[in-house]
Amino acid sequence: MDVKLGNPAPLGLFAFASTTWLLSMVNSGLADEKGITMVLAMALVFGGAVQAIAGIIAFARGNTFPGVAFLAYGAFWISFATYAKILGGGAPASFVGWWLLVWGVFSFYMWIATFRHNTALQLTFLALWITFLLLAGADLLGMPILHTAGGYLGLVTAALAAYLSAAEIINGDFGREVLPVGPYAA
């Protein structure tokens, strides 16, 4: 029996977008730091586990880019929640900065890979890459202003990913482009 798997991208993108939005609200200073407990719950379950499941489905469908993206960023969220909540944090800021920089490097080459995809995806990964650089710089250089800037750019990243999620589900269900995502590169 052949099983046809649905498109996991709308779910994976929304899991990423919503969790990124909540953390970025705290990072930007727009939300109270006490909100981090809700962010950690969201990171573990929705941003982490659900996004990873979307990645597994993408791989099962033969789609490498979303498989890598959803599984990797799902693991990011699970490791973030594990470090902060289960392990209690406590690593030196400079080491957290290196951890964020590693994710910045990964996001950079994922951004390069988007050059064969639509403009909205390219912008999402560009914003994500710079968000990680700002957050890493904040911890590595001890510059809180970069943390705040990373929070605001994280909100932009989340909004772009949420738009892509909506475009994937709406355009897919309508069978045409209702929400434009820009041209696809060849």
N, CA, C and O of each residue as an XYZ file, in Angstrom:
744
protein
N       0.835     -1.173      0.000
C       0.000      0.000      0.000
C       0.885      1.243      0.000
O       1.760      1.390      0.853
N       0.656      2.124     -0.948
C       1.376      3.388     -1.007
C       0.709      4.401     -0.092
O      -0.506      4.592     -0.126
N       1.520      5.035      0.716
C       1.022      6.073      1.619
C       1.472      7.416      1.074
O       2.662      7.637      0.852
N       0.526      8.303      0.862
C       0.858      9.645      0.382
C       0.938     10.576      1.587
O      -0.035     10.761      2.317
N       2.111     11.153      1.774
C       2.326     12.062      2.892
C       2.043     13.491      2.460
O       2.443     13.910      1.374
N       1.360     14.228      3.303
C       1.071     15.631      3.024
C       2.319     16.491      3.147
O       3.368     16.033      3.599
N       2.187     17.726      2.741
C       3.271     18.698      2.797
C       3.492     19.125      4.252
O       2.601     19.726      4.852
N       4.663     18.824      4.830
C       4.911     19.190      6.222
C       5.366     20.635      6.403
O       5.481     21.110      7.534
N       5.627     21.340      5.300
C       6.205     22.684      5.399
C       5.336     23.681      6.165
O       5.875     24.416      6.993
N       4.009     23.748      5.935
C       3.231     24.727      6.707
C       3.337     24.510      8.214
O       3.447     25.472      8.974
N       3.303     23.266      8.643
C       3.401     22.956     10.071
C       4.801     23.257     10.600
O       4.949     23.900     11.639
N       5.826     22.793      9.886
C       7.199     23.038     10.318
C       7.529     24.514     10.379
O       8.171     24.976     11.323
N       7.089     25.257      9.371
C       7.341     26.697      9.356
C       6.615     27.411     10.488
O       7.171     28.322     11.102
N       5.368     27.004     10.771
C       4.647     27.664     11.853
C       5.219     27.289     13.215
O       5.247     28.122     14.121
N       5.671     26.055     13.372
C       6.326     25.662     14.628
C       7.566     26.522     14.856
O       7.815     26.987     15.968
N       8.341     26.726     13.789
C       9.524     27.579     13.879
C       9.133     29.027     14.144
O       9.688     29.673     15.034
N       8.177     29.536     13.371
C       7.794     30.946     13.461
C       7.236     31.307     14.830
O       7.635     32.309     15.422
N       6.324     30.503     15.329
C       5.668     30.842     16.593
C       6.641     30.787     17.770
O       6.584     31.634     18.660
N       7.525     29.805     17.779
C       8.499     29.698     18.862
C       9.531     30.814     18.763
O       9.922     31.395     19.775
N       9.969     31.112     17.551
C      10.912     32.210     17.341
C      10.289     33.536     17.762
O      10.957     34.372     18.371
N       9.010     33.731     17.441
C       8.317     34.968     17.817
C       8.318     35.144     19.337
O       8.650     36.216     19.844
N       7.946     34.087     20.053
C       7.866     34.193     21.515
C       9.231     34.486     22.139
O       9.339     35.351     23.008
N      10.279     33.771     21.701
C      11.609     34.037     22.243
C      12.072     35.442     21.875
O      12.691     36.128     22.688
N      11.777     35.865     20.662
C      12.204     37.188     20.216
C      11.475     38.305     20.951
O      12.019     39.398     21.111
N      10.258     38.045     21.397
C       9.553     39.026     22.235
C      10.339     39.263     23.531
O      10.459     40.399     23.989
N      10.867     38.198     24.109
C      11.674     38.322     25.325
C      13.025     38.955     24.993
O      13.460     39.875     25.684
N      13.695     38.469     23.935
C      15.014     38.992     23.569
C      14.987     40.476     23.237
O      15.936     41.198     23.545
N      13.915     40.936     22.616
C      13.814     42.347     22.234
C      13.459     43.242     23.415
O      13.630     44.459     23.347
N      12.972     42.650     24.486
C      12.529     43.432     25.634
C      11.068     43.823     25.565
O      10.580     44.541     26.437
N      10.353     43.361     24.537
C       8.931     43.682     24.395
C       8.062     42.856     25.338
O       6.912     43.215     25.592
N       8.596     41.760     25.856
C       7.869     40.917     26.810
C       8.741     40.713     28.044
O       9.970     40.737     27.967
N       8.095     40.516     29.158
C       8.779     40.282     30.424
C       9.609     39.002     30.351
O       9.186     38.018     29.744
N      10.776     39.017     30.963
C      11.646     37.838     30.963
C      10.998     36.628     31.615
O      11.408     35.498     31.349
N      10.002     36.834     32.458
C       9.307     35.710     33.088
C       8.554     34.874     32.054
O       8.193     33.728     32.323
N       8.318     35.446     30.871
C       7.669     34.720     29.792
C       8.510     33.590     29.239
O       8.020     32.776     28.457
N       9.781     33.532     29.639
C      10.676     32.507     29.104
C      10.186     31.104     29.437
O      10.476     30.165     28.695
N       9.450     30.937     30.532
C       8.952     29.600     30.864
C       7.995     29.087     29.789
O       8.024     27.906     29.442
N       7.155     29.965     29.268
C       6.259     29.568     28.180
C       7.057     29.316     26.904
O       6.747     28.396     26.147
N       8.081     30.131     26.667
C       8.941     29.927     25.496
C       9.586     28.547     25.562
O       9.638     27.839     24.556
N      10.072     28.163     26.726
C      10.746     26.867     26.869
C       9.793     25.706     26.637
O      10.166     24.710     26.017
N       8.562     25.825     27.131
C       7.563     24.777     26.871
C       7.277     24.686     25.377
O       7.212     23.594     24.812
N       7.108     25.831     24.751
C       6.851     25.880     23.307
C       8.056     25.322     22.538
O       7.891     24.591     21.561
N       9.269     25.674     22.989
C      10.487     25.220     22.316
C      10.618     23.704     22.363
O      11.017     23.081     21.379
N      10.289     23.123     23.478
C      10.427     21.680     23.627
C       9.406     20.918     22.789
O       9.753     19.952     22.111
N       8.157     21.348     22.834
C       7.086     20.580     22.194
C       6.842     21.012     20.751
O       6.948     20.191     19.840
N       6.520     22.272     20.528
C       6.115     22.699     19.188
C       7.318     23.043     18.312
O       7.478     22.488     17.225
N       8.162     23.958     18.786
C       9.338     24.326     18.006
C      10.318     23.178     17.851
O      11.006     23.074     16.835
N      10.382     22.314     18.862
C      11.317     21.200     18.825
C      10.744     19.941     18.223
O      11.076     19.580     17.095
N       9.878     19.265     18.974
C       9.380     17.952     18.550
C       8.542     18.016     17.280
O       8.759     17.231     16.356
N       7.593     18.937     17.223
C       6.713     19.006     16.043
C       7.509     19.387     14.801
O       7.280     18.841     13.722
N       8.447     20.326     14.951
C       9.260     20.712     13.796
C      10.141     19.548     13.341
O      10.341     19.357     12.141
N      10.663     18.779     14.278
C      11.467     17.607     13.919
C      10.625     16.572     13.179
O      11.095     15.962     12.218
N       9.398     16.372     13.616
C       8.493     15.449     12.912
C       8.258     15.937     11.483
O       8.228     15.139     10.546
N       8.091     17.256     11.321
C       7.936     17.814      9.966
C       9.169     17.506      9.125
O       9.053     17.228      7.932
N      10.343     17.553      9.735
C      11.573     17.224      9.021
C      11.628     15.773      8.592
O      12.063     15.468      7.482
N      11.195     14.882      9.457
C      11.164     13.455      9.118
C      10.213     13.211      7.951
O      10.527     12.449      7.037
N       9.059     13.855      7.984
C       8.099     13.710      6.880
C       8.687     14.271      5.590
O       8.519     13.678      4.524
N       9.377     15.412      5.677
C      10.000     15.991      4.478
C      11.011     15.021      3.878
O      11.044     14.832      2.662
N      11.833     14.407      4.720
C      12.789     13.411      4.220
C      12.066     12.227      3.592
O      12.484     11.730      2.546
N      10.983     11.771      4.222
C      10.218     10.639      3.682
C       9.647     10.970      2.310
O       9.467     10.079      1.480
N       9.363     12.236      2.070
C       8.870     12.686      0.765
C      10.004     12.937     -0.224
O       9.750     13.278     -1.379
N      11.250     12.771      0.215
C      12.402     12.979     -0.660
C      12.836     14.424     -0.768
O      13.513     14.790     -1.728
N      12.463     15.258      0.196
C      12.786     16.688      0.167
C      13.892     16.996      1.174
O      13.641     17.151      2.369
N      15.110     17.081      0.670
C      16.272     17.232      1.539
C      16.304     18.573      2.261
O      16.488     18.600      3.478
N      16.130     19.685      1.553
C      16.266     20.993      2.201
C      15.322     21.153      3.392
O      15.790     21.461      4.488
N      14.007     20.955      3.220
C      13.145     21.110      4.401
C      13.392     20.034      5.456
O      13.199     20.278      6.647
N      13.815     18.855      5.031
C      14.142     17.817      6.003
C      15.284     18.247      6.907
O      15.205     18.126      8.129
N      16.347     18.752      6.291
C      17.496     19.231      7.065
C      17.091     20.418      7.935
O      17.408     20.456      9.124
N      16.393     21.382      7.346
C      16.023     22.593      8.092
C      15.137     22.268      9.291
O      15.427     22.695     10.408
N      14.071     21.525      9.070
C      13.137     21.261     10.164
C      13.749     20.384     11.252
O      13.534     20.630     12.439
N      14.509     19.363     10.857
C      15.149     18.520     11.878
C      16.216     19.297     12.646
O      16.298     19.190     13.870
N      17.025     20.069     11.946
C      18.097     20.810     12.616
C      17.542     21.871     13.558
O      17.955     21.953     14.715
N      16.607     22.684     13.068
C      16.081     23.734     13.943
C      15.165     23.154     15.019
O      15.026     23.748     16.088
N      14.545     22.014     14.760
C      13.827     21.312     15.821
C      14.794     20.902     16.924
O      14.494     21.047     18.110
N      15.960     20.388     16.525
C      16.992     20.022     17.501
C      17.521     21.258     18.226
O      17.828     21.196     19.417
N      17.626     22.380     17.512
C      18.030     23.631     18.167
C      17.082     23.956     19.313
O      17.518     24.243     20.428
N      15.777     23.908     19.032
C      14.803     24.265     20.061
C      14.818     23.281     21.217
O      14.706     23.685     22.375
N      14.956     21.995     20.921
C      15.013     21.003     21.994
C      16.265     21.217     22.847
O      16.199     21.143     24.074
N      17.400     21.481     22.203
C      18.633     21.707     22.966
C      18.550     23.002     23.769
O      19.060     23.066     24.887
N      17.916     24.029     23.216
C      17.734     25.292     23.943
C      16.900     25.078     25.201
O      17.271     25.525     26.286
N      15.771     24.391     25.046
C      14.891     24.134     26.192
C      15.578     23.229     27.211
O      15.447     23.440     28.417
N      16.304     22.230     26.733
C      17.012     21.317     27.628
C      18.070     22.062     28.431
O      18.167     21.897     29.647
N      18.856     22.879     27.748
C      19.901     23.658     28.423
C      19.293     24.601     29.462
O      19.735     24.637     30.610
N      18.290     25.354     29.056
C      17.744     26.393     29.926
C      16.902     25.845     31.071
O      17.016     26.317     32.202
N      16.065     24.861     30.794
C      15.117     24.389     31.808
C      15.614     23.149     32.549
O      15.645     23.124     33.779
N      15.995     22.144     31.808
C      16.355     20.873     32.440
C      17.742     20.943     33.079
O      17.938     20.459     34.194
N      18.702     21.545     32.376
C      20.062     21.634     32.897
C      20.294     22.913     33.696
O      21.331     23.055     34.344
N      19.353     23.833     33.659
C      19.436     25.038     34.473
C      20.337     26.138     33.958
O      20.671     27.056     34.707
N      20.741     26.073     32.695
C      21.586     27.129     32.140
C      22.933     27.167     32.842
O      23.443     26.136     33.281
N      23.497     28.345     32.943
C      24.728     28.523     33.701
C      26.018     28.511     32.914
O      27.077     28.766     33.487
N      25.975     28.224     31.624
C      27.207     28.272     30.832
C      27.658     29.727     30.719
O      26.824     30.633     30.707
N      28.972     29.959     30.637
C      29.444     31.334     30.452
C      28.840     31.943     29.181
O      28.632     31.253     28.183
N      28.568     33.237     29.243
C      27.957     33.916     28.094
C      28.776     33.713     26.830
O      28.217     33.555     25.744
N      30.103     33.717     26.965
C      30.936     33.546     25.770
C      30.713     32.183     25.127
O      30.756     32.067     23.902
N      30.475     31.152     25.932
C      30.235     29.831     25.352
C      28.862     29.763     24.697
O      28.701     29.128     23.655
N      27.877     30.412     25.298
C      26.558     30.519     24.662
C      26.712     31.250     23.330
O      26.073     30.892     22.340
N      27.560     32.271     23.313
C      27.833     32.996     22.073
C      28.405     32.094     20.995
O      28.018     32.192     19.831
N      29.327     31.214     21.376
C      29.880     30.264     20.405
C      28.810     29.314     19.900
O      28.773     28.988     18.714
N      27.935     28.865     20.804
C      26.824     27.984     20.411
C      25.939     28.688     19.388
O      25.557     28.098     18.378
N      25.617     29.949     19.655
C      24.791     30.717     18.716
C      25.526     30.948     17.397
O      24.909     30.942     16.332
N      26.833     31.149     17.466
C      27.615     31.345     16.244
C      27.617     30.088     15.377
O      27.547     30.178     14.151
N      27.698     28.918     16.010
C      27.599     27.655     15.260
C      26.285     27.620     14.486
O      26.264     27.240     13.315
N      25.190     28.013     15.133
C      23.895     28.042     14.454
C      23.860     29.133     13.384
O      23.154     29.001     12.384
N      24.613     30.197     13.591
C      24.727     31.226     12.563
C      25.428     30.707     11.320
O      25.010     31.001     10.200
N      26.491     29.938     11.511
C      27.205     29.342     10.371
C      26.280     28.395      9.617
O      26.210     28.438      8.388
N      25.572     27.542     10.350
C      24.618     26.627      9.714
C      23.560     27.417      8.940
O      23.236     27.077      7.802
N      23.030     28.459      9.553
C      21.992     29.272      8.900
C      22.535     29.972      7.665
O      21.803     30.186      6.699
N      23.828     30.334      7.688
C      24.436     30.969      6.522
C      24.426     30.030      5.326
O      24.006     30.420      4.237
N      24.888     28.786      5.518
C      24.912     27.915      4.342
C      23.533     27.417      3.965
O      23.303     27.059      2.810
N      22.616     27.388      4.910
C      21.224     27.099      4.541
C      20.663     28.259      3.716
O      19.898     28.042      2.776
N      21.041     29.488      4.067
C      20.619     30.654      3.280
C      21.155     30.540      1.855
O      20.421     30.802      0.903
N      22.417     30.156      1.693
C      22.991     29.960      0.354
C      22.157     28.930     -0.414
O      21.888     29.118     -1.601
N      21.750     27.855      0.246
C      20.942     26.819     -0.412
C      19.585     27.352     -0.856
O      18.991     26.811     -1.790
N      19.080     28.404     -0.205
C      17.771     28.952     -0.602
C      17.827     29.686     -1.931
O      16.783     30.026     -2.488
N      19.012     29.935     -2.444
C      19.110     30.648     -3.719
C      18.427     29.886     -4.846
O      18.160     30.455     -5.904
N      18.144     28.614     -4.632
C      17.413     27.817     -5.620
C      15.925     27.744     -5.281
O      15.181     26.980     -5.897
N      15.500     28.532     -4.309
C      14.108     28.525     -3.855
C      13.505     29.921     -4.011
O      14.114     30.801     -4.620
N      12.322     30.118     -3.465
C      11.618     31.389     -3.645
C      12.203     32.511     -2.785
O      12.948     32.275     -1.834
N      11.840     33.723     -3.151
C      12.366     34.917     -2.497
C      11.997     34.977     -1.019
O      12.826     35.371     -0.198
N      10.781     34.598     -0.665
C      10.359     34.647      0.740
C      11.229     33.735      1.605
O      11.581     34.102      2.726
N      11.575     32.562      1.099
C      12.438     31.651      1.849
C      13.843     32.230      1.965
O      14.479     32.122      3.014
N      14.326     32.843      0.889
C      15.639     33.481      0.923
C      15.691     34.563      1.996
O      16.654     34.635      2.760
N      14.664     35.402      2.056
C      14.624     36.482      3.048
C      14.519     35.938      4.473
O      15.115     36.488      5.398
N      13.763     34.862      4.641
C      13.631     34.250      5.966
C      14.981     33.770      6.474
O      15.341     34.034      7.622
N      15.729     33.070      5.637
C      17.021     32.545      6.076
C      18.076     33.632      6.192
O      18.979     33.522      7.022
N      17.987     34.669      5.386
C      18.898     35.805      5.548
C      18.667     36.460      6.906
O      19.617     36.730      7.641
N      17.406     36.714      7.234
C      17.082     37.322      8.528
C      17.500     36.411      9.679
O      17.996     36.890     10.699
N      17.306     35.108      9.525
C      17.680     34.159     10.576
C      19.186     34.153     10.790
O      19.656     34.175     11.928
N      19.939     34.124      9.703
C      21.398     34.137      9.797
C      21.873     35.369     10.568
O      22.690     35.254     11.481
N      21.365     36.542     10.203
C      21.793     37.776     10.865
C      21.314     37.805     12.318
O      22.014     38.319     13.190
N      20.128     37.257     12.582
C      19.641     37.166     13.964
C      20.628     36.383     14.820
O      20.996     36.826     15.908
N      21.058     35.220     14.333
C      22.027     34.421     15.089
C      23.343     35.174     15.279
O      23.948     35.098     16.348
N      23.791     35.899     14.252
C      25.034     36.664     14.387
C      24.905     37.743     15.454
O      25.816     37.934     16.260
N      23.779     38.448     15.464
C      23.569     39.490     16.472
C      23.532     38.905     17.878
O      24.162     39.438     18.791
N      22.796     37.814     18.052
C      22.702     37.194     19.374
C      24.055     36.631     19.815
O      24.423     36.739     20.984
N      24.790     36.034     18.882
C      26.127     35.524     19.205
C      27.048     36.676     19.584
O      27.782     36.595     20.569
N      27.006     37.741     18.802
C      27.832     38.913     19.093
C      27.531     39.511     20.453
O      28.437     39.962     21.153
N      26.267     39.516     20.827
C      25.881     40.046     22.138
C      26.583     39.289     23.254
O      27.092     39.895     24.197
N      26.610     37.961     23.148
C      27.236     37.147     24.195
C      28.762     37.132     24.093
O      29.450     37.157     25.113
N      29.283     37.091     22.891
C      30.737     37.039     22.721
C      31.407     38.364     23.058
O      32.515     38.388     23.593
N      30.729     39.470     22.744
C      31.314     40.794     22.938
C      30.784     41.509     24.172
O      31.266     42.586     24.522
N      29.798     40.917     24.832
C      29.205     41.566     25.997
C      28.493     42.860     25.645
O      28.611     43.854     26.360
N      27.751     42.848     24.538
C      27.047     44.050     24.065
C      25.541     43.799     24.072
O      25.002     43.272     23.099
N      24.857     44.166     25.148
C      23.417     43.911     25.256
C      22.587     44.520     24.122
O      21.524     43.995     23.791
N      23.052     45.604     23.533
C      22.302     46.230     22.431
C      22.165     45.261     21.258
O      21.163     45.287     20.545
N      23.169     44.409     21.057
C      23.092     43.415     19.983
C      22.041     42.359     20.300
O      21.390     41.832     19.397
N      21.878     42.052     21.580
C      20.844     41.102     22.006
C      19.455     41.662     21.683
O      18.591     40.957     21.162
N      19.265     42.931     22.002
C      17.983     43.583     21.706
C      17.746     43.629     20.201
O      16.650     43.324     19.731
N      18.779     44.013     19.445
C      18.653     44.057     17.983
C      18.352     42.673     17.426
O      17.537     42.533     16.514
N      19.005     41.646     17.971
C      18.726     40.274     17.556
C      17.293     39.881     17.853
O      16.675     39.141     17.087
N      16.762     40.372     18.961
C      15.362     40.110     19.294
C      14.416     40.722     18.282
O      13.462     40.081     17.842
N      14.685     41.966     17.914
C      13.826     42.617     16.919
C      13.933     41.943     15.555
O      12.921     41.743     14.885
N      15.154     41.591     15.136
C      15.296     40.906     13.851
C      14.699     39.504     13.920
O      14.217     38.986     12.913
N      14.728     38.892     15.091
C      14.059     37.606     15.277
C      12.563     37.710     15.039
O      11.950     36.781     14.513
N      11.970     38.837     15.424
C      10.544     39.058     15.151
C      10.290     39.128     13.647
O       9.292     38.600     13.156
N      11.189     39.778     12.924
C      11.075     39.838     11.458
C      11.212     38.432     10.878
O      10.438     38.038     10.007
N      12.195     37.681     11.364
C      12.397     36.300     10.916
C      11.136     35.475     11.134
O      10.696     34.747     10.244
N      10.560     35.596     12.328
C       9.345     34.843     12.664
C       8.181     35.241     11.769
O       7.420     34.383     11.319
N       8.038     36.535     11.507
C       6.944     37.000     10.644
C       7.111     36.459      9.225
O       6.132     36.052      8.598
N       8.336     36.452      8.720
C       8.591     35.901      7.383
C       8.265     34.411      7.336
O       7.645     33.942      6.382
N       8.678     33.664      8.360
C       8.398     32.222      8.401
C       6.900     31.960      8.524
O       6.386     31.021      7.916
N       6.195     32.778      9.301
C       4.737     32.619      9.432
C       4.050     32.898      8.100
O       3.107     32.203      7.724
N       4.525     33.912      7.394
C       3.972     34.213      6.069
C       4.182     33.027      5.128
O       3.273     32.639      4.395
N       5.379     32.460      5.155
C       5.661     31.291      4.311
C       4.758     30.122      4.666
O       4.278     29.414      3.780
N       4.524     29.915      5.955
C       3.621     28.853      6.394
C       2.237     29.064      5.796
O       1.639     28.141      5.242
N       1.737     30.290      5.916
C       0.414     30.609      5.367
C       0.395     30.421      3.853
O      -0.559     29.870      3.303
N       1.452     30.880      3.181
C       1.512     30.745      1.722
C       1.526     29.280      1.305
O       0.856     28.903      0.344
N       2.280     28.454      2.016
C       2.353     27.023      1.686
C       0.983     26.355      1.782
O       0.597     25.611      0.880
N       0.252     26.607      2.849
C      -1.036     25.930      3.034
C      -2.111     26.526      2.130
O      -2.891     25.790      1.525
N      -2.155     27.843      2.036
C      -3.191     28.489      1.218
C      -2.946     28.236     -0.261
O      -3.861     27.837     -0.981
N      -1.724     28.464     -0.721
C      -1.421     28.244     -2.138
C      -1.592     26.777     -2.517
O      -2.081     26.464     -3.602
N      -1.189     25.881     -1.619
C      -1.346     24.453     -1.888
C      -2.799     24.042     -1.990
O      -3.170     23.277     -2.881
N      -3.620     24.541     -1.093
C      -5.038     24.171     -1.110
C      -5.792     24.800     -2.274
O      -6.722     24.198     -2.811
N      -5.398     26.005     -2.663
C      -6.058     26.660     -3.792
C      -5.499     26.191     -5.135
O      -6.124     26.402     -6.175
N      -4.334     25.562     -5.117
C      -3.729     25.085     -6.354
C      -3.172     26.204     -7.218
O      -2.939     26.017     -8.412
N      -2.960     27.356     -6.620
C      -2.383     28.506     -7.334
C      -1.784     29.458     -6.306
O      -2.006     29.313     -5.104
N      -1.031     30.423     -6.790
C      -0.398     31.368     -5.877
C      -1.382     32.458     -5.461
O      -1.669     33.375     -6.231
N      -1.889     32.352     -4.250
C      -2.757     33.371     -3.662
C      -1.891     34.363     -2.886
O      -2.055     35.577     -3.006
N      -0.974     33.829     -2.093
C       0.000     34.649     -1.367
C       1.336     34.539     -2.093
O       1.935     33.464     -2.110
N       1.812     35.618     -2.688
C       3.048     35.547     -3.469
C       4.265     35.278     -2.587
O       4.379     35.800     -1.478
N       5.164     34.457     -3.104
C       6.405     34.145     -2.398
C       7.634     34.558     -3.204
O       8.767     34.319     -2.785
N       7.408     35.171     -4.349
C       8.519     35.600     -5.186
C       8.935     34.507     -6.146
O       8.526     33.353     -6.014
N       9.748     34.881     -7.106
C      10.144     33.901     -8.125
C      11.046     32.811     -7.556
O      11.766     33.015     -6.579
N      10.982     31.661     -8.192
C      11.859     30.545     -7.856
C      13.094     30.638     -8.730
O      12.992     30.855     -9.937
N      14.257     30.475     -8.124
C      15.489     30.465     -8.900
C      15.644     29.094     -9.549
O      15.113     28.097     -9.061
N      16.370     29.064    -10.640
C      16.562     27.787    -11.346
C      17.830     27.111    -10.930
O      18.143     26.029    -11.426
